[in-house]
Amino acid sequence: MQVKINPLSARTGPVTDGDKKETPLIGQDFISAIKAAGIADTSNAITESGIATHECEIDPVELYQSATGRAIEKSEPSPEHWADEIFSDMVGNGAEINTTKSINWESKGDKQLTEEQIAQLKKKYDVRNLSPQDYYNLMSDLTQMNVLSGEDCKGAHLSHTGISGQGFRFRPAGVPSLIRKFQTGDMTKFFETALENLLKNLVWIESDEYLKANGITEEERSADLEAVKKDIHTRQTMLDLMKQLQ
């Protein structure tokens, strides 16, 4: 069984205690058991690292259980990275936020604000001057109403990237960096500025000079375009909502 690791999804951080508990490690006892069982052969040889050198039709879990007599319990799905507390830390800028109102991360965002909802939200929030707590509460209300999707709520606070391993892209004068600390306050102005910066980057990425200046392939440029378009979509979605509520 040949194992291929995708470098984009490979984990580079340290292994935590939680990881050790959830992921049983297959050690040398497994290798010894395989050999003792007489099921290792030249076509499916097991290396010292525990990785097969060729593809094998046998389910590795079944193989392990058959060779060792040990049952592997299915671990519970790992919790979603995006949780209310994580989001509140991101938008709070150090301020403590009450997360009693939850974000609906499963929202599809397939509904439109009604006139009644707009009137209610305008009474509760001043989108030209939102505190971190009010901003968090507004995101909760919008996702619970299904007018803002969970994915757009995440995406509006992230910068998507392309496929290249290169850690930067050259930008000439006049093309602003996309790295900017999130701040509450005038959210209409915040998302207007973010959108303006992204559109300038879009024009730059689409130019012929972009490939030459960064020494990348057309495939990498396409990935960069896809990433910046995701950022544009999420900021435009947020800006449209803020304008309805101002």
C-alpha positions in Angstrom: 0.0 0.0 0.0 1.6 3.2 -1.1 0.9 6.2 1.0 0.9 9.6 -0.7 1.0 12.8 1.3 -0.5 16.0 0.0 1.9 18.8 1.0 -0.9 21.3 1.1 -2.8 19.4 3.8 0.2 18.0 5.7 0.3 18.9 9.3 3.6 20.6 10.3 2.8 21.5 13.9 3.8 19.5 16.9 1.8 16.5 18.0 -0.4 17.3 20.9 -1.6 15.0 23.7 -5.0 15.0 22.1 -3.5 13.7 18.8 -1.7 10.9 20.7 -5.0 9.7 22.2 -7.1 9.9 19.1 -4.6 8.4 16.6 -3.3 4.9 17.6 0.3 4.5 16.4 1.2 1.3 14.5 4.6 0.3 15.8 7.1 -2.5 15.4 4.8 -5.0 17.0 2.6 -4.7 14.0 5.5 -5.4 11.7 6.5 -8.4 13.7 2.9 -9.7 13.7 2.7 -9.3 10.0 5.8 -11.3 9.4 4.8 -13.9 12.0 1.5 -14.4 10.3 3.3 -15.1 7.0 1.3 -12.6 5.0 4.1 -10.3 4.0 5.5 -10.9 0.5 7.6 -9.2 -2.1 4.6 -7.5 -3.8 3.3 -6.0 -0.6 6.4 -5.6 1.5 6.2 -3.6 4.7 9.1 -1.2 5.3 10.6 -0.4 8.7 8.5 2.8 8.8 5.3 0.8 8.5 4.4 1.9 5.0 3.9 -0.6 2.3 6.0 -0.2 -0.8 3.3 -1.4 -3.2 -0.4 -1.2 -3.4 -2.3 -3.9 -1.5 -5.9 -5.0 -2.0 -6.3 -5.8 1.8 -7.8 -3.1 4.0 -4.9 -2.0 6.2 -7.3 -1.8 9.3 -8.5 -5.4 8.6 -4.9 -6.5 8.1 -3.8 -5.0 11.4 -6.7 -6.5 13.3 -6.1 -9.9 11.7 -2.4 -9.9 12.4 -2.4 -8.6 15.9 -5.8 -9.7 17.2 -6.4 -6.1 18.3 -9.6 -4.2 17.5 -9.3 -0.6 16.4 -12.1 1.5 17.7 -13.3 4.2 15.3 -12.4 7.6 16.7 -15.0 10.3 17.0 -14.9 13.0 14.2 -12.5 15.8 15.0 -14.4 19.0 16.1 -14.7 21.7 13.5 -11.9 24.1 13.5 -14.3 27.0 13.3 -16.1 27.4 16.7 -17.8 30.4 18.2 -14.9 30.9 20.7 -12.3 30.8 17.9 -14.3 33.3 15.8 -14.8 35.6 18.8 -11.1 35.6 19.5 -10.5 36.6 15.9 -12.9 39.5 15.8 -12.4 40.6 19.4 -8.9 42.0 19.1 -8.3 41.2 22.7 -11.8 42.1 23.9 -13.7 39.5 25.8 -16.8 38.5 23.9 -19.8 36.7 25.3 -20.6 33.7 22.9 -24.0 32.9 24.4 -25.4 33.8 20.9 -24.1 31.1 18.6 -23.0 31.4 15.0 -24.9 29.1 12.7 -21.9 27.6 10.8 -24.3 25.4 8.9 -26.2 28.3 7.4 -26.5 28.2 3.6 -27.1 31.9 3.3 -29.8 31.3 0.8 -32.4 33.8 2.2 -32.8 37.6 1.8 -33.4 40.1 4.6 -37.0 41.1 4.8 -38.0 44.7 5.5 -39.1 43.7 9.0 -35.7 42.0 9.7 -33.8 45.1 8.4 -35.8 47.4 10.7 -35.1 45.1 13.7 -31.4 44.9 13.0 -31.1 48.6 12.5 -32.6 49.2 15.9 -30.1 46.8 17.5 -26.9 47.7 15.6 -25.1 50.7 14.2 -23.0 49.2 11.5 -21.1 52.4 11.2 -19.9 52.0 14.8 -19.9 48.4 16.0 -18.1 47.2 19.1 -16.5 43.7 18.9 -19.4 42.3 20.9 -22.0 43.9 18.7 -20.2 42.7 15.6 -20.1 39.1 16.9 -23.8 39.3 17.8 -24.7 40.7 14.3 -22.8 37.7 12.7 -24.9 35.4 14.9 -28.1 37.1 13.9 -27.3 37.0 10.2 -26.3 33.4 10.1 -29.3 32.3 12.3 -31.5 34.2 9.8 -29.7 32.2 7.0 -29.0 35.4 5.1 -25.2 35.0 5.6 -23.7 31.5 5.1 -21.3 30.0 7.5 -18.7 29.7 4.7 -19.0 33.4 3.9 -18.8 34.3 7.6 -15.5 32.4 7.8 -14.2 33.6 4.4 -14.8 37.3 5.1 -12.2 37.1 7.9 -9.6 35.1 6.0 -7.3 35.5 3.0 -7.4 32.5 0.6 -4.1 31.5 -1.1 -3.1 29.7 -4.3 -1.2 26.4 -4.7 2.3 27.7 -4.9 4.8 26.9 -2.2 6.2 30.4 -2.7 5.4 32.3 0.5 4.9 35.7 -1.2 3.9 37.5 -4.3 5.5 40.6 -5.7 3.2 43.6 -5.8 4.2 46.9 -7.4 3.5 50.3 -6.0 -0.2 51.0 -5.9 -1.2 47.4 -5.3 -1.9 47.1 -1.6 -1.1 44.1 0.6 -4.0 41.9 1.5 -2.7 41.3 5.0 -4.6 43.6 7.3 -5.7 43.3 10.9 -9.4 42.9 11.3 -11.0 45.8 13.2 -14.6 46.6 14.2 -16.1 50.0 14.0 -17.4 51.3 10.7 -17.9 48.0 9.0 -19.3 49.5 5.8 -16.0 51.4 5.4 -13.9 48.4 6.4 -15.4 46.1 3.8 -15.4 48.9 1.2 -11.6 49.3 1.7 -11.0 45.5 1.7 -13.0 45.2 -1.6 -11.1 48.0 -3.2 -7.7 46.4 -2.3 -8.8 43.1 -3.6 -10.0 44.5 -6.9 -6.6 46.2 -7.4 -5.0 42.8 -6.7 -7.3 41.1 -9.2 -6.2 43.5 -12.0 -2.6 42.9 -11.1 -2.9 39.1 -11.1 -4.7 39.2 -14.5 -1.8 41.2 -16.0 1.0 39.7 -18.2 3.6 41.2 -15.8 2.3 39.2 -12.9 3.7 35.9 -14.3 7.1 37.4 -15.1 7.5 39.3 -11.8 6.7 36.3 -9.7 8.3 33.6 -11.9 5.2 31.3 -11.6 3.3 29.1 -14.0 -0.1 29.8 -15.6 -1.5 27.1 -13.4 -0.3 28.9 -10.3 -1.7 32.2 -11.6 -5.1 30.5 -12.1 -5.0 29.3 -8.5 -4.1 32.8 -7.3 -7.0 34.2 -9.3 -9.4 31.7 -7.8 -8.2 32.6 -4.3 -8.6 36.3 -4.8 -12.1 35.9 -6.3 -13.2 34.0 -3.2 -12.0 36.9 -1.1 -13.8 39.3 -3.3 -17.1 37.3 -3.1 -17.1 37.1 0.7 -16.2 40.8 1.1 -18.8 41.9 -1.4 -21.4 39.7 0.4 -20.5 41.4 3.7 -20.6 44.9 2.2 -24.0 44.3 0.6 -25.4 43.3 4.0 -23.8 46.3 5.8 -25.2 48.7 3.3 -28.7 47.3 3.8 -28.3 47.9 7.6 -26.7 51.4 7.6 
